[in-house]
Amino acid sequence: MQGSESAKTGENGGGGDVQTVCREAREASRVLAALSTGRRNGIMTALADALLEHAPGILEANAADVAAAHATGLNASLTDRLVLNGQRLEGIAAGILVLARLPDPVGTLMDGRRLDSGLILERRRVPLGVVAVVYEARPDVTADVSALCLKTGNAVILRGGREAFNTNRALVAVIGACLKTLDLPPAAVQYINSTERSAVEELLRMDAWVDLLVPRGGAELHRLCREKSRIPVMTGGIGVCHIFTDRSADAEKSLKVIENAKIQRPSACNALETLLVHKDIAASFLPKLAARMAPFGCTLHLSPEAEAFLPEPRGIAAVPVREGDYDREWLSRDFNVHVVEGPDAATAHIRRHGTGHSEAVLTEDMAVARRFVDAVDAAALYVNASTRFTDGGQFGLGAEAAVSTQKLHARGPVGPESLTTYKWTAYGDYAVRS
């Protein structure tokens, strides 16, 4: 391998090039896989304590990243994802403690039976080995993914974006020191310090040592990983999420859900991006929607059908939908509004423009709910609930490595069980095949 200066790394794990990092991660993964459940859960407890103990240093590093983001004009949605504060750090630590209390998937018997040959066959869960995660301005990913991998006996290689460089280094330094105090290899959690694309491209070639690659970022990052990775890729995290408000829906309760789905954290991948409204209620519902969302500084991107039911003066910022808007992840207080003929038209729209992340229907008619759930193909579906629930913590998984929108291996929030594979073991009495 031609190791370049741009592909060097310097924290946890030898300080060598990307290939060295991957080799050391493989060695560390063997140590982790041999640990008992109690030992791995002990790592979770120690890690949560360490993050809170070193909170001042972590937050100081994050403040430097946020200041740099403002100075360079980083867009608001990425800046929101970048920010860590005491409350968010406490939430991360609390999620890690939830992980410690969750059942250990490693070693779980998935299947067992005696065959006609006399063999006793078992299938048990085992760690994947080495997981690599490439992500953008999300320092919470650093802690969450590290904890998930340690919980499941996997080593992890992290490569964050330049926006969170200082925060990520501070977090990984704390994690590495924590592992050292527990007499465990710091190479179990490593961070690639280079922010150059060449480091990512080199990592994508490390299939000899890395078992799974998880990209968490925009469409360009996903495309790069799908096209150039020799490592199996778990894609997800891009959420063009819809809510369909049926004609039978309770208007006031629906507005509360819509507000939550859009406003609670607009920069999240599970935030609402397109609202679909049944034409039979559009005349009464859309003015109520405008009044509800205007105080939050929202901008409605109206389809021609929606414009017809929301005449001037609207009382809210509104522009016509443009080509490509339905396929756009706004990650802001903008969202599309479209009026549809009914449930079938709503599901057809979602099929054309959805990313398979999270979709919701608001209705009092359970026949409509069942039709929606049966017709829409997504990782998470909601009946009379906000799309914002698609999250490892909200699903009781403690944290998530990603939200997978693919269908093989894992789908939805990627929690502990999704970071395992399995082994078949056969027990015989010096058996031979006839």
C-alpha positions in Angstrom: 0.0 0.0 0.0 1.2 3.5 -0.8 0.6 5.3 2.5 0.4 9.0 2.0 0.6 11.8 4.5 -3.0 12.6 3.9 -4.0 9.2 5.0 -2.2 9.2 8.3 -3.9 8.9 11.7 -2.6 9.7 15.0 -4.9 8.9 18.0 -5.9 5.5 19.5 -4.3 2.7 17.7 -0.6 2.9 16.8 -0.6 6.3 15.0 0.2 4.6 11.7 -1.5 4.7 8.3 -5.0 3.4 7.5 -3.9 -0.1 6.9 -2.1 -0.2 10.3 -5.2 1.1 12.0 -7.3 -1.6 10.3 -4.9 -4.4 11.3 -4.8 -3.2 14.9 -8.6 -3.1 14.9 -8.7 -6.7 13.8 -6.4 -7.8 16.6 -8.4 -5.8 19.1 -11.7 -7.3 17.9 -10.4 -10.8 18.9 -9.9 -9.6 22.4 -13.3 -8.0 22.6 -15.0 -11.1 21.2 -13.6 -13.2 24.0 -15.0 -11.0 26.8 -17.8 -12.0 29.0 -21.2 -10.2 29.0 -20.4 -8.8 32.4 -17.1 -7.4 31.3 -18.5 -5.7 28.2 -21.4 -4.2 30.2 -18.7 -2.9 32.6 -17.1 -1.1 29.7 -20.5 0.7 29.1 -20.7 1.9 32.7 -17.1 3.1 32.8 -17.5 4.8 29.5 -20.7 6.7 30.6 -18.9 7.8 33.7 -15.8 8.9 31.8 -17.8 11.0 29.3 -19.5 12.9 32.2 -16.2 13.3 34.1 -14.4 14.8 31.1 -17.4 16.8 29.9 -15.7 20.2 30.3 -12.9 19.2 27.9 -15.3 17.7 25.4 -17.5 20.7 25.4 -14.6 23.1 25.1 -13.4 21.1 22.0 -17.0 21.3 20.6 -17.2 25.0 21.2 -14.1 25.4 19.0 -15.7 23.4 16.3 -19.0 25.4 16.5 -17.1 28.7 16.4 -15.2 27.5 13.3 -18.5 26.4 11.7 -20.0 29.8 12.2 -16.9 31.5 10.9 -17.0 29.4 7.7 -20.7 29.8 7.2 -21.7 26.1 7.7 -25.4 25.7 7.0 -27.8 25.8 9.9 -28.8 22.1 9.7 -25.2 20.8 9.9 -24.4 23.3 12.7 -27.3 22.0 14.7 -26.1 18.4 14.3 -22.6 19.6 15.3 -23.6 21.2 18.6 -22.9 19.3 21.9 -24.0 20.8 25.2 -24.3 19.4 28.7 -27.8 18.1 28.2 -27.0 16.3 25.0 -23.8 14.8 26.5 -25.9 13.6 29.5 -28.3 12.1 27.1 -25.5 10.2 25.3 -24.2 8.9 28.7 -27.7 7.9 29.7 -28.1 6.0 26.4 -24.9 4.1 27.0 -26.2 3.0 30.5 -29.3 1.8 28.8 -27.1 -0.3 26.5 -25.4 -1.8 29.6 -28.8 -3.0 30.8 -30.0 -4.5 27.5 -29.7 -8.2 26.9 -26.5 -9.3 25.3 -27.1 -10.6 21.8 -23.6 -12.2 21.6 -23.9 -15.9 22.3 -27.7 -16.0 21.9 -29.0 -19.3 20.6 -31.0 -18.5 17.5 -31.7 -22.1 16.4 -31.0 -25.6 17.7 -32.1 -29.0 16.6 -31.0 -32.6 16.2 -30.6 -33.8 12.6 -31.4 -37.2 11.1 -27.6 -37.7 10.8 -27.4 -37.5 14.6 -25.7 -34.1 14.6 -26.8 -31.5 17.1 -26.8 -28.3 15.2 -26.8 -24.8 16.8 -26.8 -21.3 15.4 -25.5 -18.6 17.8 -24.9 -14.9 17.5 -21.3 -13.6 17.3 -19.7 -10.2 16.8 -19.3 -8.9 13.2 -15.6 -8.2 13.9 -14.5 -4.7 12.7 -17.0 -2.0 11.9 -16.0 1.2 10.1 -18.2 4.3 10.2 -17.7 7.3 7.9 -19.9 10.3 9.0 -20.2 14.1 8.9 -20.9 16.7 11.5 -22.3 14.4 14.1 -20.1 14.0 17.2 -22.8 12.1 19.0 -22.2 9.3 16.5 -18.7 9.0 17.8 -19.9 8.0 21.3 -23.0 6.1 20.3 -21.2 3.9 17.7 -18.2 3.3 20.0 -20.5 2.1 22.8 -22.6 -0.1 20.5 -19.6 -1.8 19.0 -18.0 -2.3 22.5 -21.3 -3.7 23.8 -21.3 -6.3 21.0 -17.7 -7.2 21.0 -16.8 -5.4 17.8 -13.8 -3.0 17.2 -14.7 0.2 15.4 -12.8 2.6 13.1 -14.3 6.1 13.0 -13.8 8.8 10.4 -15.8 11.9 11.1 -16.1 15.1 9.1 -13.8 18.1 9.4 -16.6 20.1 11.1 -16.4 18.0 14.3 -12.7 17.3 14.2 -11.8 18.7 17.6 -14.9 17.2 19.3 -14.3 13.7 17.8 -10.7 13.7 18.8 -11.6 14.7 22.4 -14.3 12.0 22.6 -12.0 9.2 21.2 -9.2 10.3 23.6 -11.6 9.8 26.5 -12.8 6.4 25.2 -9.2 5.3 24.7 -8.2 6.3 28.2 -11.2 4.5 29.6 -10.2 1.3 27.7 -6.7 1.5 29.1 -7.9 1.7 32.6 -9.8 -1.5 32.0 -6.7 -3.2 30.6 -8.3 -3.4 27.1 -6.7 -2.4 23.8 -7.3 1.2 22.9 -7.2 0.0 19.3 -10.7 -1.3 19.8 -11.9 2.3 19.1 -9.8 4.3 16.6 -10.3 7.6 14.8 -8.8 8.4 11.4 -7.5 11.9 11.9 -7.2 12.8 8.3 -10.0 14.9 6.8 -8.9 14.2 3.3 -11.0 12.2 0.9 -8.0 10.0 0.2 -8.2 8.6 3.7 -11.8 7.5 3.1 -10.9 6.0 -0.3 -8.1 4.0 1.3 -10.4 2.8 4.1 -12.8 1.5 1.5 -10.1 -0.9 0.2 -9.5 -2.5 3.6 -11.8 -5.5 3.1 -9.1 -7.8 4.5 -9.6 -6.4 8.0 -12.9 -4.5 8.0 -16.2 -6.5 8.0 -18.8 -3.7 7.6 -18.8 -0.1 6.4 -21.5 2.3 7.5 -21.7 5.7 5.8 -23.7 8.4 7.6 -24.0 11.5 5.6 -25.4 12.9 2.4 -26.1 11.4 -1.0 -22.5 12.1 -2.2 -20.9 10.1 0.6 -23.3 7.2 0.1 -22.6 7.2 -3.6 -18.8 7.2 -3.0 -19.1 4.2 -0.6 -21.4 2.2 -2.8 -19.2 2.7 -5.9 -15.7 2.3 -4.4 -16.0 0.1 -1.3 -14.7 -3.4 -1.3 -16.3 -3.8 2.2 -20.0 -4.6 2.5 -21.9 -1.3 2.9 -24.9 -0.7 5.1 -26.7 2.4 3.6 -29.2 4.6 5.3 -29.8 7.8 7.1 -31.2 9.8 4.2 -34.8 10.5 5.1 -37.3 12.1 2.8 -40.1 11.4 5.3 -43.8 11.9 4.6 -47.0 12.3 6.7 -50.3 11.6 5.0 -53.3 13.3 6.7 -56.4 11.4 5.9 -59.9 12.9 5.6 -60.9 11.1 8.8 -58.0 12.4 10.9 -58.5 14.6 14.0 -57.3 18.0 12.8 -56.0 19.3 16.1 -54.2 16.1 17.0 -52.8 15.9 13.5 -51.4 19.4 13.7 -49.6 18.5 17.0 -48.0 15.5 15.3 -47.0 17.5 12.2 -45.4 20.2 14.4 -43.4 17.6 16.3 -42.3 15.9 13.2 -41.0 19.1 11.6 -40.0 21.3 14.5 -38.7 19.1 17.3 -35.4 18.7 15.5 -35.6 19.8 11.8 -32.0 18.7 11.0 -32.7 15.1 11.9 -33.1 12.4 9.2 -36.4 11.4 10.6 -38.0 14.9 10.4 -41.0 15.6 8.2 -40.1 16.8 4.6 -43.4 16.4 2.7 -46.9 16.6 4.1 -49.7 15.0 2.0 -53.3 16.1 2.7 -56.5 14.5 1.6 -58.3 16.8 -0.8 -61.6 16.4 1.1 -60.2 18.3 4.1 -57.7 20.5 2.4 -59.9 23.7 2.4 -60.3 23.6 6.2 -57.0 21.9 7.2 -54.4 24.0 5.3 -55.3 27.3 6.8 -55.0 25.7 10.2 -51.7 24.3 9.2 -50.4 27.7 8.2 -51.5 29.3 11.4 -49.9 26.5 13.5 -46.5 26.5 11.7 -46.1 30.2 11.1 -44.8 31.1 14.6 -41.9 28.6 14.0 -40.6 30.4 11.0 -41.5 27.7 8.6 -41.6 28.0 4.8 -44.2 25.9 2.9 -43.3 24.7 -0.5 -46.8 24.4 -2.1 -47.9 22.2 -4.9 -50.4 23.7 -7.4 -53.1 21.6 -5.8 -52.2 22.9 -2.3 -52.0 26.5 -3.5 -55.6 26.3 -4.7 -56.7 25.5 -1.1 -54.5 28.1 0.6 -55.3 31.5 -1.0 -53.6 34.8 0.0 -53.1 36.1 2.5 -51.6 32.9 3.9 -50.0 34.2 7.1 -46.9 32.1 6.5 -43.9 32.1 4.1 -44.8 30.1 1.1 -43.3 29.4 -2.3 -44.3 27.1 -5.2 -42.8 23.6 -5.2 -39.9 23.4 -7.7 -38.6 20.4 -9.6 -36.6 18.2 -7.3 -38.2 19.5 -4.1 -40.1 16.3 -3.5 -36.8 14.4 -3.5 -35.0 16.8 -1.3 -34.1 16.3 2.4 -34.7 19.9 3.6 -33.2 19.4 7.1 -34.6 22.8 8.0 -37.9 24.5 8.7 -39.0 24.1 5.1 -41.3 21.4 4.0 -43.4 20.5 1.0 -47.3 20.4 1.1 -49.2 18.5 -1.5 -52.9 17.7 -1.8 -53.8 14.2 -3.0 -57.0 12.4 -4.0 -56.8 9.9 -1.3 -54.7 7.1 0.3 -53.8 5.4 -2.9 -52.5 8.7 -4.4 -50.6 9.3 -1.1 -48.8 5.9 -1.3 -48.1 6.4 -5.0 -46.4 9.7 -4.2 -44.3 8.1 -1.4 -43.2 5.3 -3.7 -41.9 7.8 -6.2 -40.2 10.1 -3.8 -39.6 8.3 -0.5 -36.2 7.0 0.6 -37.5 4.1 2.6 -36.8 5.7 6.0 -39.9 6.7 8.0 -43.5 7.3 6.8 -46.7 8.1 8.7 -50.4 8.2 8.3 -52.8 10.2 10.5 -56.3 8.7 10.4 -59.3 7.6 12.4 -60.1 4.9 9.8 -58.2 1.7 10.6 -58.9 0.3 7.2 -57.0 3.3 5.7 -54.2 2.7 8.2 -53.9 -1.0 7.2 -53.9 -0.1 3.5 -51.1 2.4 4.1 -49.0 0.1 6.2 -49.4 -2.7 3.6 -48.7 -0.5 0.6 -45.8 1.6 1.9 -42.3 0.1 1.9 -40.1 1.7 4.5 -37.9 0.8 7.5 -40.4 2.4 9.9 -44.1 3.1 9.5 -46.3 5.0 11.9 -50.0 5.2 12.4 -51.0 8.4 14.3 -47.5 9.1 15.5 -44.6 11.3 14.6 -41.8 10.1 12.3 -39.3 11.5 14.9 -39.6 8.2 16.9 -37.2 6.4 14.4 -34.2 6.4 16.7 -32.3 3.7 18.5 -32.9 5.3 21.9 -36.6 5.8 21.3 -36.9 2.1 20.1 -35.3 1.0 23.4 -32.0 0.0 21.7 -29.9 2.5 23.8 -28.3 4.0 20.7 -27.9 3.4 17.0 -25.1 2.9 14.6 -27.3 4.2 11.8 -30.8 4.0 10.5 -30.6 1.5 7.7 -32.9 1.9 4.7 -31.7 -1.2 3.0 -33.4 -4.6 3.3 -30.5 -7.1 3.8 -28.9 -7.8 7.2 -30.5 -4.9 9.1 -33.3 -2.4 8.6 -34.3 0.7 10.7 -32.3 1.7 13.8 -29.2 -0.4 13.9 -28.9 -1.5 17.5 -26.9 -4.2 19.3 -28.4 -7.2 17.5 -27.8 -5.7 14.1 -24.1 -5.6 14.8 -23.9 -9.3 15.1 -23.8 -12.2 12.7 -24.0 -15.9 13.5 -22.0 -19.2 13.5 -23.3 -22.7 12.9 -21.8 -25.3 15.2 -22.5 -29.0 14.8 -21.8 -31.5 17.6 -21.4 -35.2 16.7 -20.0 -38.5 18.0 -17.1 -38.7 15.5 -19.8 -38.4 12.8 -19.2 -39.0 9.1 -21.5 -38.3 6.2 -22.9 -41.3 4.5 
